[in-house]
Amino acid sequence: MSVVLDANTVIVLALDRSRASAVEARLRQWDDAGEALHAPDLLRYEAANALARAAAAGQLPAADVTGAWQLITAVPVTLHRLEEGPAVVAMTQRLERKSAYDAAYVVLADRLGADLWTLDGPLARNAGSRGLPVRLIEA
């Protein structure tokens, strides 16, 4: 079995302790069940962007960036290169979005026959209303 993780599920481990416990509990459940974790390569770039934004806003001291990155990259996620650009564009249109980021995660989940897990309520509702395999981690 496989699970696809949205970037926000690992970013909260470093930046949002109030929601991190829900993700940590879910990670333990997946580990206990032998689930393999997957994400597009995009996950690491989104995580680096979140850390850069937090640092620029003064929410993450420069001395803590390395530790935050280590928390994020400690999650054993298999990263996948984007090989299905047209499918991502089509999914972006299906989701009625202007950005392909969320669609890349949904397409990977569909290709792997897995659910995409996210903390993004609007994405979960939007994709769910279209019958797509997106599940919300309640935090």
Secondary structure as the mmCIF struct_conf table of DSSP 4:
data_model
#
loop_
_struct_conf.conf_type_id
_struct_conf.id
_struct_conf.beg_label_comp_id
_struct_conf.beg_label_asym_id
_struct_conf.beg_label_seq_id
_struct_conf.end_label_comp_id
_struct_conf.end_label_asym_id
_struct_conf.end_label_seq_id
STRN STRN1 SER A 2 LEU A 5
HELX_RH_AL_P HELX_RH_AL_P1 ALA A 7 LEU A 15
HELX_RH_AL_P HELX_RH_AL_P2 ARG A 17 ALA A 33
TURN_TY1_P TURN_TY1_P1 GLY A 34 GLY A 34
HELX_LH_PP_P HELX_LH_PP_P1 GLU A 35 GLU A 35
STRN STRN2 ALA A 36 PRO A 40
TURN_TY1_P TURN_TY1_P2 ASP A 41 ASP A 41
HELX_RH_AL_P HELX_RH_AL_P3 LEU A 42 ALA A 56
TURN_TY1_P TURN_TY1_P3 ALA A 57 GLY A 58
BEND BEND1 GLN A 59 LEU A 60
HELX_RH_3T_P HELX_RH_3T_P1 ALA A 62 ASP A 64
HELX_RH_AL_P HELX_RH_AL_P4 VAL A 65 THR A 73
TURN_TY1_P TURN_TY1_P4 ALA A 74 ALA A 74
BEND BEND2 VAL A 75 VAL A 75
STRN STRN3 VAL A 77 HIS A 80
HELX_RH_AL_P HELX_RH_AL_P5 GLY A 85 ARG A 94
TURN_TY1_P TURN_TY1_P5 LEU A 95 GLU A 96
BEND BEND3 LYS A 98 LYS A 98
BEND BEND4 ALA A 100 ALA A 100
HELX_RH_AL_P HELX_RH_AL_P6 TYR A 101 LEU A 112
TURN_TY1_P TURN_TY1_P6 GLY A 113 GLY A 113
STRN STRN4 ASP A 115 THR A 118
BEND BEND5 LEU A 119 LEU A 119
HELX_RH_AL_P HELX_RH_AL_P7 GLY A 121 GLY A 128
TURN_TY1_P TURN_TY1_P7 SER A 129 GLY A 131
STRN STRN5 VAL A 134 LEU A 136
HELX_LH_PP_P HELX_LH_PP_P2 ILE A 137 GLU A 138
#
